[in-house]
Amino acid sequence: MATQLMREALRPLYSDRTNTNAHPGLLIQRGFEEYSEENKEAKTKHIQRICSIKSSPFYANAYQRWRTITADQLRFRQLILGLEGRLLIGLTGGGMLETGCAIHHVYGMPYIPGSSIKGVVRAQVCGSPFAVQHPEVVAELFGTEADPTPGTSDSQGLSGLVTFHDAWWVPDSAERPLVEEIVTTHHPDYYGSEGQKNCATDFDSPIPNAQIGVQGRFLFVLEGPPERFGWLDLAEKMLITALSERGIGAKTRTGYGLFDPQSKIPAGPVCAWVDDTLARLAQQNRTKPDEVLRSKGLAAEWAALTDPALKAEALEDIRSRWQAQGWWDDPPGKSAKQARAIYGD
């Protein structure tokens, strides 16, 4: 017997399966029309529909705006890290779909909550000899909880010196941000009882579960005191260590949520001229900003600049964006190769 999960009046709004601008988070939370024990493939097909959605120019513009806002190197530290495999984050947010993903409420792309990032880094640090040798550093960096003891100086607790912002998915760092994953539970009775009932044997029937994973790279942003104090440097090293050794999200013991420490790419400087030109050319040509970024058209506009300072600033920004995508040494396509030749070495 099928269980209706959506009102009949709403079904036409979700029926257009060719809509590539659909909001993945809305489809996860509200888009599953009905559940049926007899139709096991309905859930799989719905997850495949969610994972087919690509990033939009709307998100790309928001991402570049966030980069611009956090470009002040005296207050912020930006770095891009790539996943070694895939990330499972926010699995409990799917309702009847029985799987979920952390999706930005406005922009519809996956993100990693800043609170999760801070928690993973703190857990990694607190389990190390560094925390034993320098407890005051850990307290300053992450803050302290309130002490209910009357008369204590930190009765309200202390906030940490460094803020861990949400990590944004880097546009076009993968063909699609979301990907279908199959996580198979081999011993459900054993794990469900935490080992208290039934031994795990080779006679158990494995149960494959369709999940929503994330692939690609993320932009991490740290905010804190001016760089000369060294807090951002310390937090950056702790962040890279935690994400490469401990991982983040679900199923980290089986390799999910691990980041490659060698793929760290500084987000680089941000030039307003590049943002404005990308937006103008994207609207003029009705294409995505990332396609404009690697096009010969942007290179020609850059080559026509007469202000040497602006031209140098714009080139640094363009180079950093190309390097973040892996294009600088290996331009993708004829137009990108022609653009790369214009930019020179």
C-alpha positions in Angstrom: 0.0 0.0 0.0 1.4 3.4 -1.0 1.7 6.2 1.5 0.9 9.7 0.1 3.5 12.2 1.0 2.3 15.2 -1.1 -1.0 16.9 -1.7 -2.5 16.4 -5.1 -2.6 20.2 -5.7 1.2 20.3 -5.3 2.2 17.5 -7.6 2.2 19.5 -10.8 4.8 21.9 -9.3 7.2 19.0 -8.9 6.4 17.0 -12.0 8.7 18.8 -14.4 11.7 16.5 -14.3 13.5 18.4 -17.0 13.9 21.5 -14.7 17.6 21.8 -14.2 17.1 24.8 -11.9 15.2 22.9 -9.2 16.2 23.3 -5.6 17.8 20.1 -4.4 17.0 20.8 -0.8 13.3 21.3 -1.6 13.2 18.0 -3.5 14.9 16.2 -0.6 12.4 17.6 2.0 9.2 17.9 0.0 9.6 16.4 -3.4 9.1 12.6 -2.7 5.5 12.1 -3.8 4.7 8.7 -2.2 6.3 5.8 -0.4 5.5 2.2 -1.3 7.0 -1.1 -0.2 6.2 -2.5 -3.6 8.0 0.3 -5.5 11.5 0.3 -4.2 12.9 2.0 -7.3 10.8 5.2 -6.7 13.2 6.4 -4.0 16.3 5.6 -6.2 14.8 7.5 -9.2 14.0 10.5 -7.0 17.6 10.6 -5.6 18.9 10.3 -9.2 16.8 13.3 -10.2 18.2 15.3 -7.2 21.8 14.4 -8.1 21.3 15.4 -11.8 20.9 19.1 -10.8 24.0 21.3 -11.7 25.0 24.6 -10.2 23.5 27.7 -11.7 24.9 31.2 -12.6 22.8 32.5 -9.7 24.9 30.4 -7.3 28.2 31.2 -9.1 27.5 34.9 -8.6 26.7 34.4 -4.9 29.9 32.4 -4.5 32.0 35.2 -6.1 30.3 37.8 -3.9 31.2 35.7 -0.8 34.8 35.6 -2.0 34.8 39.3 -2.4 33.3 40.0 1.0 35.9 37.8 2.7 38.9 38.9 0.6 40.4 41.2 3.3 43.6 39.3 4.3 43.9 41.2 7.6 40.6 39.6 8.8 40.1 36.5 6.8 41.9 33.4 5.6 40.5 31.7 2.4 41.6 28.3 1.2 40.2 25.7 -1.1 40.4 22.0 -0.3 39.3 19.1 -2.5 37.6 15.9 -1.4 39.6 12.7 -1.8 36.4 10.8 -2.4 32.9 11.9 -1.4 31.2 13.6 1.5 28.1 12.6 3.4 26.8 15.6 5.4 23.3 16.2 6.8 22.0 12.7 6.2 19.3 13.0 8.9 17.5 15.9 7.1 15.6 13.9 4.4 12.4 13.0 6.3 10.6 10.1 4.5 13.3 10.0 1.9 15.5 8.5 4.7 18.5 10.4 3.5 19.5 14.0 3.3 22.2 16.5 2.5 23.3 19.9 3.9 21.9 22.2 1.2 22.0 25.9 1.4 18.5 27.2 2.0 18.8 30.1 -0.5 21.2 28.9 -3.2 20.4 25.2 -3.3 24.0 24.0 -3.3 25.7 21.8 -0.7 27.7 23.4 2.1 29.5 22.4 5.3 28.1 24.2 8.4 30.7 26.3 10.2 29.7 24.7 13.5 30.5 21.3 12.1 33.9 22.5 10.9 34.8 24.0 14.3 33.6 20.9 16.1 35.8 18.6 14.0 38.9 20.8 14.4 38.4 21.1 18.1 37.9 17.4 18.5 41.1 16.8 16.6 43.1 19.3 18.7 41.7 18.3 22.1 42.8 14.7 21.5 46.4 15.7 20.7 49.4 16.4 23.0 49.2 20.0 21.9 46.0 20.5 24.0 47.8 19.1 27.1 50.8 21.3 26.6 49.0 24.5 25.6 45.5 24.5 27.2 45.4 28.3 27.2 45.9 28.4 23.5 43.0 26.0 22.9 40.8 28.1 25.2 41.7 31.3 23.3 41.2 29.7 19.9 37.9 27.9 20.5 36.4 29.6 23.5 35.3 28.2 26.8 32.0 27.1 28.2 30.2 29.0 31.0 31.2 28.2 34.5 28.2 28.1 36.8 30.3 28.5 39.9 29.4 31.8 41.7 32.1 34.4 41.6 34.0 33.0 38.7 35.3 35.4 36.0 34.1 33.3 33.1 30.5 32.8 34.4 29.2 33.5 30.9 31.9 31.8 29.0 34.2 33.1 26.3 33.9 33.1 22.6 36.9 31.9 20.5 39.2 34.3 18.7 38.7 32.5 15.3 35.3 32.2 13.5 34.8 29.1 11.3 32.4 30.2 8.5 30.3 27.8 6.5 32.3 26.2 3.6 30.9 26.9 0.1 31.0 24.4 -2.7 33.3 25.7 -5.5 31.3 26.1 -8.7 32.2 23.7 -11.5 34.8 21.9 -9.3 32.9 18.7 -10.4 30.4 18.1 -13.2 27.6 17.8 -10.6 27.8 18.7 -6.9 25.6 15.8 -5.7 26.1 12.2 -6.6 24.2 9.0 -5.8 25.9 6.8 -3.2 25.1 3.3 -2.0 25.9 2.5 1.6 25.3 -1.2 2.4 24.5 -2.3 5.9 25.8 -5.8 6.2 24.8 -6.6 9.7 21.7 -4.4 10.6 20.7 -6.4 13.7 24.2 -6.3 15.1 24.8 -2.6 14.5 21.2 -1.7 15.5 21.8 -3.2 19.0 25.3 -1.8 19.2 26.6 -5.4 19.4 24.4 -6.4 22.3 22.2 -8.7 20.2 23.1 -11.3 17.5 26.6 -11.8 16.4 27.7 -10.4 13.0 28.0 -13.4 10.7 28.4 -14.1 7.0 24.8 -15.3 6.9 23.3 -11.9 7.4 21.5 -10.3 4.4 23.1 -7.0 3.4 20.7 -4.1 2.9 21.8 -1.5 0.3 20.7 2.1 1.1 20.7 4.9 -1.5 22.3 8.0 -0.1 23.2 11.5 -1.4 26.9 12.3 -1.5 28.9 15.4 -2.4 31.9 15.6 -4.6 34.3 18.4 -5.7 36.0 21.2 -3.7 35.0 23.6 -1.0 36.1 27.1 -0.1 36.8 27.4 3.7 36.9 30.8 5.3 38.4 31.6 8.7 38.0 35.0 10.4 40.1 36.3 13.3 42.6 38.8 14.6 45.0 40.4 12.1 47.4 38.0 10.5 50.5 39.3 12.4 49.2 37.6 15.6 49.4 34.2 14.0 46.0 32.9 15.1 44.8 32.4 11.5 47.9 30.6 10.6 47.5 28.2 13.5 43.8 27.7 12.8 44.5 27.0 9.1 47.0 24.3 10.0 44.6 22.7 12.5 41.8 22.8 9.9 43.9 21.0 7.2 45.1 18.4 9.7 41.6 17.7 11.0 40.0 17.4 7.6 42.7 15.2 6.1 43.1 12.9 9.1 39.7 12.8 10.8 37.4 13.9 8.0 34.0 15.5 8.4 30.4 14.3 8.1 29.1 10.7 8.3 31.0 7.4 7.6 34.4 9.0 8.1 35.8 5.6 9.3 35.1 4.1 5.9 36.8 7.0 4.1 34.0 9.5 3.5 34.6 13.2 4.2 38.4 13.2 3.9 40.1 16.1 2.2 43.4 16.1 0.3 45.9 18.2 2.3 48.1 18.6 -0.8 45.3 20.2 -2.9 45.2 23.4 -0.8 44.7 26.3 -3.1 44.8 29.9 -1.7 41.6 31.6 -2.9 43.8 34.5 -4.0 43.0 38.2 -4.5 39.6 39.4 -5.7 39.4 42.2 -8.3 36.1 44.0 -8.7 36.8 44.5 -12.4 36.8 40.8 -13.0 33.5 40.3 -11.1 31.8 43.1 -13.1 33.2 41.9 -16.4 32.2 38.3 -15.8 28.7 39.3 -14.9 28.3 41.6 -17.9 29.7 39.0 -20.4 27.7 36.2 -18.9 24.5 38.2 -19.3 25.4 39.4 -22.7 26.2 35.9 -24.0 23.6 34.1 -21.8 26.1 31.7 -20.4 27.6 30.8 -17.1 30.3 33.0 -15.4 32.7 30.0 -15.3 32.4 29.6 -19.1 33.2 33.3 -19.5 36.1 33.0 -17.1 37.9 30.5 -19.4 36.8 32.2 -22.6 38.9 34.2 -25.1 36.4 37.1 -24.7 37.4 37.9 -21.1 41.1 37.6 -22.1 40.5 40.1 -24.9 38.8 42.6 -22.5 41.7 42.2 -20.1 44.3 42.8 -22.8 42.5 46.0 -23.7 43.0 47.5 -20.2 45.2 50.6 -20.2 45.7 51.0 -16.5 48.8 48.9 -15.6 47.9 48.6 -11.9 44.4 47.4 -12.7 45.6 45.1 -15.4 48.1 43.4 -13.0 45.4 43.1 -10.2 42.9 41.6 -12.6 45.5 39.1 -13.9 46.3 37.9 -10.4 42.6 37.4 -9.7 42.0 35.5 -13.0 45.1 33.4 -12.5 44.0 32.4 -9.0 40.5 31.4 -10.3 42.0 29.4 -13.1 44.4 27.7 -10.6 41.5 26.9 -8.3 39.8 25.0 -11.2 43.0 23.4 -12.4 43.0 25.3 -15.8 46.2 27.3 -15.6 48.5 24.5 -16.6 45.9 22.5 -18.6 43.4 24.8 -20.3 40.1 23.0 -21.1 39.3 23.6 -24.8 40.4 25.7 -27.7 39.0 29.0 -26.4 40.7 28.5 -23.0 44.0 27.7 -24.7 43.7 30.9 -26.7 42.9 32.9 -23.6 45.8 31.3 -21.7 48.2 32.4 -24.5 46.9 36.0 -24.2 47.5 36.0 -20.4 51.1 34.8 -21.0 53.3 33.4 -18.2 
